[in-house]
Amino acid sequence: MALRFAPDITTAETEYGTVLLDQRSGHYWELNPTGTLVVRTLLEGGEEKDAVDAVIAEFDIDRAQAAQDVAALIHLLRTSGLTA
C-alpha cells in the first residue's frame, strides 16, 4: 500500500523529523524520525511490511512493536484526512 498525501497536504523535512501541513484547516503534525522513515518508505512505493522492516533496521525495536507502531501511524494519517 503505497502512500499518497491529499493534494492540500504539504510536507517539510526538518532535523527533527517531518512536518505535515493541512492547508485546508491550517492544522499541522510533526512526525518524529521513526514516523518520517515510515512515511518516506510508503511514499517511495513501499508496502506496510517494508516500512516495518525499515524501522527494525534503523531502530532497536522488535518486529511486533514496529508493526504496531507502523499500523497506528497509517491509521492516524488516514483518519486525519491526510491521505488521498
C-alpha positions as CSV (number, residue, x, y, z in Angstrom):
1,M,0.0,0.0,0.0
2,A,1.9,3.0,-1.2
3,L,1.1,6.2,0.5
4,R,-0.1,9.4,-1.2
5,F,-1.0,12.6,0.6
6,A,-4.1,14.6,-0.2
7,P,-3.4,17.5,-2.6
8,D,-3.7,20.1,0.1
9,I,-1.1,18.5,2.4
10,T,2.4,19.8,2.2
11,T,5.5,18.3,3.9
12,A,8.8,19.6,5.0
13,E,11.6,17.5,6.5
14,T,13.5,19.1,9.4
15,E,16.4,17.9,11.5
16,Y,13.8,16.6,14.0
17,G,11.5,14.7,11.6
18,T,8.8,15.8,9.1
19,V,6.1,18.5,9.4
20,L,2.8,17.9,7.6
21,L,0.6,20.9,7.0
22,D,-3.1,20.6,6.1
23,Q,-3.6,23.8,4.0
24,R,-7.4,23.4,4.2
25,S,-7.6,23.6,8.0
26,G,-4.2,25.1,9.0
27,H,-3.5,22.2,11.3
28,Y,-0.1,20.6,11.3
29,W,1.5,17.5,12.6
30,E,5.1,16.8,13.4
31,L,6.5,13.3,12.8
32,N,9.5,12.1,14.7
33,P,12.3,10.3,12.9
34,T,10.5,7.0,13.1
35,G,7.4,8.4,11.6
36,T,9.5,10.1,8.9
37,L,11.1,6.8,7.9
38,V,7.7,5.1,7.7
39,V,6.2,7.9,5.6
40,R,9.2,8.1,3.3
41,T,9.2,4.3,2.8
42,L,5.5,4.4,1.9
43,L,5.8,7.5,-0.3
44,E,8.5,5.7,-2.3
45,G,6.1,2.9,-3.1
46,G,6.9,0.6,-0.2
47,E,4.3,-1.6,1.5
48,E,3.5,-1.6,5.2
49,K,5.8,-4.6,5.6
50,D,8.7,-2.6,4.0
51,A,8.1,0.2,6.5
52,V,8.2,-2.3,9.4
53,D,11.5,-3.7,8.0
54,A,12.9,-0.2,7.7
55,V,12.0,0.7,11.3
56,I,13.6,-2.5,12.6
57,A,16.8,-1.9,10.6
58,E,17.1,1.6,11.8
59,F,16.0,1.4,15.4
60,D,16.4,-1.1,18.3
61,I,12.8,-2.4,18.3
62,D,11.2,-5.8,17.9
63,R,9.0,-6.7,15.0
64,A,5.7,-6.8,16.9
65,Q,6.2,-3.3,18.3
66,A,7.4,-2.0,14.9
67,A,4.4,-3.5,13.2
68,Q,2.0,-2.0,15.8
69,D,3.6,1.5,15.5
70,V,3.6,1.5,11.7
71,A,-0.1,0.4,11.6
72,A,-1.0,3.1,14.2
73,L,0.7,5.8,12.2
74,I,-1.0,4.7,8.9
75,H,-4.4,4.6,10.7
76,L,-3.8,8.1,12.1
77,L,-2.8,9.5,8.7
78,R,-5.9,8.0,7.1
79,T,-8.4,9.1,9.8
80,S,-7.0,12.6,9.9
81,G,-7.8,13.0,6.2
82,L,-4.2,13.5,5.3
83,T,-4.0,10.7,2.7
84,A,-5.7,10.6,-0.7
